Amino acid sequence: MSYELFLTLPQKLSLNQYHTLHYYKLNNVKREFYKEVQFAERRGMLEQPPYHVHYHFYLWGAQMDVSNLMGMIKPIEDGMVKCGLLEDDNHTIIKKITITQERAPSKKKVSYCKVTLEHYGEQTTETHS
């Protein structure tokens, strides 16, 4: 069973941009993302943590390096905590994150993200030697 959020991205924000924002602008960015999470379309049942969270970005215009998408993931996660969807975004709640992207339909001229939360059970645990 999975739980999905579909949210419009208030802006495309790379990890490089996120780290260089002045705290005042960063707070505004966080508020914009929180508002989008708060009003996101939701589907499914949310199971108990821990979670595997998958972020699938539909980006209008130029694509981004996958690692730079973390600049949008952090304010989305903070928004999920602030609106009470997640208790916290620490390592005991979110065990795994995966990220994919594709182009958004050109006629919409909007970037958006589908966030999928699935229970991270023992059967999905990877072992490393």
For each residue, the residues with C-beta under 8 A, 3 or more apart:
1: 44 45 47 118 119
2: 44 116 117 118
3: 42 43 44 45 46 47 116 117 118
4: 42 43 44 114 115 116 117
5: 37 40 41 42 80 85 114 115 117
6: 40 41 42 43 112 113 114 115
7: 36 37 39 40 41 76 112 113 115
8: 36 110 111 112
9: 12 33 36 57 72 110 111 112 113
10: 29 32 33 35 36
11: 29 32
12: 9 59 61 64 72 111
13: 17 18 29 71 72 75
14: 17 18 64 65 68 69 71
15: 18 19 67 68 69 70 71
16: 19 20 68 71
17: 13 14 20 21 71
18: 13 14 15 21 26 29 70 71 74 75
19: 15 16 71
20: 16 17
21: 17 18 25 26 29
22: 25 26
23: 26 27
24: 27 28
25: 21 22 28 29
26: 18 21 22 23 29 30
27: 23 24 30 31
28: 24 25 31 32
29: 10 11 13 18 21 25 26 32 33 75
30: 26 27 33 34 75 78 79
31: 27 28 34 35
32: 10 11 28 29 35 36 75
33: 9 10 29 30 36 37 72 75 76 78 79
34: 30 31 37 38 75 78 79 82 83
35: 10 31 32 38 39 79
36: 7 8 9 10 32 33 39 40 79
37: 5 7 33 34 40 76 79 80 82 83 85
38: 34 35 79 83
39: 7 35 36
40: 5 6 7 36 37 115
41: 5 6 7
42: 3 4 5 6
43: 3 4 6
44: 1 2 3 4
45: 1 3
46: 3 85 117
47: 1 3 51 117 118 119
48: 119
49: 86 87 92 93 94 119 120
50: 92 93 94 95 119 120
51: 47 86 93 94 95 96 117 118 119 120
52: 95 96 97 98 117 118 119 120 124
53: 77 94 96 97 98 115 116 117
54: 97 98 99 100 115 116 118
55: 69 73 76 97 98 99 100 113 114 115
56: 99 100 101 102 113 114 115 116
57: 9 64 69 72 99 100 101 102 111 112 113
58: 101 102 103 104 105 111 112 113 114
59: 12 62 63 64 101 102 103 104 111
60: 103 104 106 108 109 110 111
61: 12 111
62: 59
63: 59 101 103
64: 12 14 57 59 68 69 101
65: 14 68 69
66: 69 99 100 101
67: 15 70
68: 14 15 16 64 65 71
69: 14 15 55 57 64 65 66 72 73 99 101
70: 15 18 67 73 74 99
71: 13 14 15 16 17 18 19 68 74
72: 9 12 13 33 57 69 75 76 113
73: 55 69 70 76 77 97 99
74: 18 70 71 77 78
75: 13 18 29 30 32 33 34 72 78 79
76: 7 33 37 55 72 73 79 80 113 115
77: 53 73 74 80 81 86 89 94
78: 30 33 34 74 75 81 82 89
79: 30 33 34 35 36 37 38 75 76 82 83
80: 5 37 76 77 83 85 86 89 115
81: 77 78 84 85 86 87 88 89
82: 34 37 78 79
83: 34 37 38 79 80
84: 81
85: 5 37 46 80 81
86: 49 51 77 80 81 89 93 94
87: 49 81 93
88: 81 92 93
89: 77 78 80 81 86 93 94
90: 93 94
91: 94 95
92: 49 50 88 95
93: 49 50 51 86 87 88 89 90
94: 49 50 51 53 77 86 89 90 91 97
95: 50 51 52 91 92 120
96: 51 52 53 120 124
97: 52 53 54 55 73 94
98: 52 53 54 55
99: 54 55 56 57 66 69 70 73
100: 54 55 56 57 66
101: 56 57 58 59 63 64 66 69
102: 56 57 58 59
103: 58 59 60 63 106
104: 58 59 60 108 110 111 112
105: 58 108
106: 60 103 109
107:
108: 60 104 105
109: 60 106
110: 8 9 60 104
111: 8 9 12 57 58 59 60 61 104
112: 6 7 8 9 57 58 104
113: 6 7 9 55 56 57 58 72 76
114: 4 5 6 55 56 58
115: 4 5 6 7 40 53 54 55 56 76 80
116: 2 3 4 53 54 56
117: 2 3 4 5 46 47 51 52 53
118: 1 2 3 47 51 52 54
119: 1 47 48 49 50 51 52
120: 49 50 51 52 95 96 124 125
121: 124 125
122: 125
123:
124: 52 96 120 121
125: 120 121 122
126:
127:
128:
129:
